[in-house]
């Protein structure tokens, strides 16, 4: 748009500042989470709605001055998101800080931590380059020069959905490479001998090489279905949380359309099974991970990790900081702060900070799978490799889940006992 061109020409330094600002915020949050997980999670949940509301009011005020309807809608969406985030974050979540502390301990070794940061920086730069190329191609498809070269005409815009889908798939594949790498590091550190130092084979670079060389096909197939499965899983959990009618409706829909059943057990824990050397493919690894968690009463804990509000909160904080940085830098100029500028700046910021903040998130998923494997390996003795606080929190969560076993996770039980043919 015209506003985006004005800002990019007159304030090009701002778009160079936004990635650095987001990287600094993301890295600081991850390091603070390692030191004081409970306080950081609580502060993030409390501050996020206030910052998002303030940014939305600023965007709406700017939109009313320039009669920008789309920018006004963007600000209204921000207000709606802030209230939805507050409603979702009000539930008590004592598991996330404890699990985050354990995951940080497993992730940040002497050299493994540096390797993970190097891999993360590589994936972050690759994602930024990918979305920059996607934006340039989309702008070219939207309008192309005519034969005279003096004016623009509509391009083949019907190709835009295919372009966005391809870029989203490549971004998901880069995300799966990082998940695989983190899973390798956490698994090796979790099952290392307590009497030995950090093993040499746990390096992040070795994990990345294994992912690209040996598991590129399963990761590519998995990244193509995880996004859709995650959306269906969210809808399923929302419906089952609405009461008995919601559970009955979900069971009926899954019974009428068995093709939806894989969405119950297709999830990010499959990357941990693949990182441990599984050769059965992504869907087989997904089913194995799901059954492992379900047998040991950790399905609720897995959903708690997936819906942890702190991780979406810090991404929203970074996006708001980027939007305010660009908006305030052009407050006295003639540049137009349009909705395209807001969307692009938020996308750049989220691409950077999501890669950094996903490190403890991925590590938490890996620790959960390793904990379940240790339970089955040493039963009836209690697991000894994890911290006592994590074992106590997960044991309390397991008891709570088994007490409500008959009234929850109807489709989960169907996937465990009746979904093996899928």
PyMOL commands that set and color helices and strands:
alter all, ss='L'
color gray80, all
select helices_A, chain A and resi 2-10+12-35+37-66+69-89+95-107+112-142+157-190+200-202+204-214+216-240+244-256+258-260+262-265+270-275+282-295+299-306+309-329+339-378+388-403+405-407+410-418
alter helices_A, ss='H'
color red, helices_A
select strands_A, chain A and resi 143-145+152-154
alter strands_A, ss='S'
color yellow, strands_A
deselect
rebuild
show_as cartoon
